[in-house]
Structure formats: C-alpha cells, structure tokens
Amino acid sequence: MEILKADLARFAAIPDYPFAENWTDIDLGDGHTGRMHYVDEGPKDAPPVLLFHGEPSWSFLYRKMIPVLLDAGFRCLAPDLIGFGKSDKPDDIGFYTYDRHIDWLSQWRTAVLPQPAGLFCQDWGGLLGLRMVGENPDLFSFVVASNTFLPEGGGTASPAFLAWREFAKASPDFKIGGILQGASATELSAEEVAAYDAPFPDEPSKAGARAFPQLVPIEDEKPGVAENKAAWKALATFEKPFLTIVGEDDAVLGKTTAVMADRVAGAAGLPHFSLSTCGHFCQEDRPVELAQGVIDTAKKADIL
C-alpha cells in the first residue's frame, strides 16, 4: 500500500478558500503514518467550533460558512479527513475502516483541540462526530447536525442510499466534482467543480471516497453497529443544545436527520428546521442559514 501525498499545486487556483494550511501527523496503523490537513481560523482564545465534512467532499465545503462564523466571534476548525482534501490518502480501499476513521479524527482532535468545542457535522462528518459525542460528551459544548445520522444496523436504508453505495463501489466514472454538483441545489461554477476534483487526480487517490459508502453500518453484521449502539446510549442523554437542520431536497439523509430531534435530550425545545432549495450538500446551498443555526445554538449553550 502507498500513502499518497496531495499535489498542492492542484489547489493553487481554487476560489474563495484563502485559509492557511495546518498539518497534524497521524498514526494510520500497520506501521503507516500520514498528515492530516486542517483549517484553523479565528483567535485561538475564541469559542471553538469543529466543522466535520463528509463524503466525498473536503474542507472547501465550509468556505461559505467560515466567514459568517468568524464574524460572529468563533474560532473555526475544519479538518480534511484522511483520504480527502489535502490530507494524505492510503490507496488501498480495504485499509479504510469506520474505527480507523474514528481513531484518525480523534488523534487530530487530541493534538489540536483537546478542550470542549461546538460541532457542526454533515454526512460522514456526523457518523464520525456523533460517535465522538457519544463516546466523549464532555468534549462537546453543543451540536448542530445537518443531513447526517448515526446508524446502528437494522438493515433498512433508502433506495437512494443503496444506489449510491453501489455506484461508489462499481462505477468506472467516479467524478467527485460531478457528484457534489448532482447532490447540490446550487449551480456550482466550473472552478468550484474543479476544486472538488482537485484532491483526486487519479483512481488510486479515490480509494477513501469509494470506501466510505461501503462502511455505513446499515446491515446488522457491519462493523460499527455495536459501537454506535453504545454511543447512542450516551448521545440520547446528551443535555447540551443539539439542533437538527434538514435540507428538504436530500433524498438520502433528510428524514433520518429529523429523527434525532426526538432521541437526544438536548434537542428538546430547540427550533429544529428544514431548508427549501437545499440538497445533500447543504453547506453549498444554504450556508448563511446553517451558520446562523450554529450561532444561535452556541448562544443557547452560553458560550458565545
């Protein structure tokens, strides 16, 4: 297996992403090491909020939300998951596991921000972030979850997700920028589509992106079911503010996100809402409203 390094020249001309590069060394396992890239903007003593992306995007997805959050007084931290963005990419699909992703992101969190922080998560950013909330609730001051869920088996999934999982596994034409466009209501520019393609110059670099849909623990025998069930026990009793925001045009995770408002203690009484003209990649479609949800929830948590 090879650990691929991002060709940073491919990122030189991307639009609206003026953020400085930051890097953390990660023990990938089996004797391998790699670097995780992340955005860290705002004063170091400002209230921190973690912005976790999903599949197959990277921190570029948060370029529209970060300025709004900075203006509100936050410190914004947005990592590129291993296998995505500017971070290193193992080229073996089988090397990627749910537990390894949790471990890699937890290593980053411990190294960069071991104190409590707010969390905004979407897609696999929630499958990772919500598990982390369940396992270490004291490290999170509030949560805003949009178009995401923490699955725990049961064998039920939407036809849209099953089709996506098969496409990611078998399609010979796996163009990342086109995937982002197809699941966004907003018309992306050619430069924005190219920015989503930038981390993935060839097929080996897409191993992590192809792997993620196969790792979702829908079926009971999937790794991660037991761990997510255990995390849900703690997540259900999480009493800090927990807001859900749903993109109405998300055919995969729109309905499952809303379910969490009835399962998490801290969600009670909060103004959960849905957004029209908003696809799966809600950060592209309605970034200002999402950022305002983060701001309002942070105020509810009395940290802003």
ChimeraX attribute file (.defattr): number of C-alpha atoms within 10 A of each C-alpha:
attribute: neighborCount
match mode: 1-to-1
recipient: residues
	/A:1	9
	/A:2	10
	/A:3	18
	/A:4	15
	/A:5	16
	/A:6	20
	/A:7	13
	/A:8	11
	/A:9	8
	/A:10	16
	/A:11	18
	/A:12	11
	/A:13	11
	/A:14	16
	/A:15	14
	/A:16	10
	/A:17	18
	/A:18	9
	/A:19	13
	/A:20	9
	/A:21	10
	/A:22	12
	/A:23	17
	/A:24	16
	/A:25	15
	/A:26	20
	/A:27	15
	/A:28	20
	/A:29	12
	/A:30	7
	/A:31	6
	/A:32	12
	/A:33	14
	/A:34	21
	/A:35	22
	/A:36	25
	/A:37	23
	/A:38	24
	/A:39	24
	/A:40	19
	/A:41	18
	/A:42	19
	/A:43	13
	/A:44	11
	/A:45	8
	/A:46	14
	/A:47	18
	/A:48	26
	/A:49	24
	/A:50	22
	/A:51	24
	/A:52	26
	/A:53	28
	/A:54	23
	/A:55	21
	/A:56	26
	/A:57	25
	/A:58	24
	/A:59	23
	/A:60	22
	/A:61	24
	/A:62	22
	/A:63	19
	/A:64	18
	/A:65	21
	/A:66	25
	/A:67	16
	/A:68	18
	/A:69	21
	/A:70	16
	/A:71	10
	/A:72	14
	/A:73	15
	/A:74	25
	/A:75	21
	/A:76	27
	/A:77	22
	/A:78	23
	/A:79	27
	/A:80	25
	/A:81	31
	/A:82	24
	/A:83	31
	/A:84	30
	/A:85	27
	/A:86	27
	/A:87	23
	/A:88	24
	/A:89	28
	/A:90	26
	/A:91	19
	/A:92	16
	/A:93	19
	/A:94	10
	/A:95	15
	/A:96	23
	/A:97	18
	/A:98	18
	/A:99	14
	/A:100	15
	/A:101	19
	/A:102	17
	/A:103	18
	/A:104	19
	/A:105	22
	/A:106	18
	/A:107	18
	/A:108	23
	/A:109	17
	/A:110	10
	/A:111	12
	/A:112	14
	/A:113	14
	/A:114	12
	/A:115	12
	/A:116	16
	/A:117	21
	/A:118	24
	/A:119	27
	/A:120	26
	/A:121	23
	/A:122	27
	/A:123	26
	/A:124	24
	/A:125	23
	/A:126	27
	/A:127	23
	/A:128	25
	/A:129	28
	/A:130	25
	/A:131	25
	/A:132	20
	/A:133	22
	/A:134	22
	/A:135	18
	/A:136	14
	/A:137	20
	/A:138	13
	/A:139	17
	/A:140	21
	/A:141	24
	/A:142	28
	/A:143	29
	/A:144	25
	/A:145	27
	/A:146	29
	/A:147	28
	/A:148	27
	/A:149	26
	/A:150	25
	/A:151	22
	/A:152	22
	/A:153	20
	/A:154	12
	/A:155	12
	/A:156	11
	/A:157	15
	/A:158	13
	/A:159	11
	/A:160	12
	/A:161	14
	/A:162	15
	/A:163	11
	/A:164	15
	/A:165	18
	/A:166	13
	/A:167	15
	/A:168	20
	/A:169	17
	/A:170	10
	/A:171	11
	/A:172	9
	/A:173	10
	/A:174	16
	/A:175	17
	/A:176	22
	/A:177	21
	/A:178	16
	/A:179	16
	/A:180	24
	/A:181	19
	/A:182	15
	/A:183	18
	/A:184	22
	/A:185	21
	/A:186	17
	/A:187	12
	/A:188	17
	/A:189	11
	/A:190	9
	/A:191	13
	/A:192	19
	/A:193	19
	/A:194	19
	/A:195	25
	/A:196	26
	/A:197	22
	/A:198	23
	/A:199	26
	/A:200	24
	/A:201	12
	/A:202	11
	/A:203	13
	/A:204	16
	/A:205	23
	/A:206	24
	/A:207	22
	/A:208	24
	/A:209	23
	/A:210	24
	/A:211	23
	/A:212	22
	/A:213	20
	/A:214	20
	/A:215	16
	/A:216	21
	/A:217	22
	/A:218	19
	/A:219	15
	/A:220	14
	/A:221	12
	/A:222	16
	/A:223	18
	/A:224	21
	/A:225	20
	/A:226	15
	/A:227	14
	/A:228	23
	/A:229	17
	/A:230	15
	/A:231	21
	/A:232	22
	/A:233	14
	/A:234	18
	/A:235	26
	/A:236	17
	/A:237	14
	/A:238	22
	/A:239	16
	/A:240	21
	/A:241	25
	/A:242	31
	/A:243	27
	/A:244	24
	/A:245	24
	/A:246	26
	/A:247	27
	/A:248	19
	/A:249	20
	/A:250	20
	/A:251	16
	/A:252	21
	/A:253	24
	/A:254	21
	/A:255	17
	/A:256	18
	/A:257	22
	/A:258	22
	/A:259	12
	/A:260	20
	/A:261	22
	/A:262	11
	/A:263	16
	/A:264	21
	/A:265	18
	/A:266	20
	/A:267	22
	/A:268	16
	/A:269	11
	/A:270	15
	/A:271	14
	/A:272	16
	/A:273	14
	/A:274	15
	/A:275	16
	/A:276	12
	/A:277	15
	/A:278	22
	/A:279	28
	/A:280	26
	/A:281	28
	/A:282	29
	/A:283	24
	/A:284	24
	/A:285	22
	/A:286	20
	/A:287	20
	/A:288	17
	/A:289	16
	/A:290	24
	/A:291	23
	/A:292	15
	/A:293	21
	/A:294	25
	/A:295	21
	/A:296	17
	/A:297	24
	/A:298	26
	/A:299	13
	/A:300	15
	/A:301	16
	/A:302	11
	/A:303	16
	/A:304	15
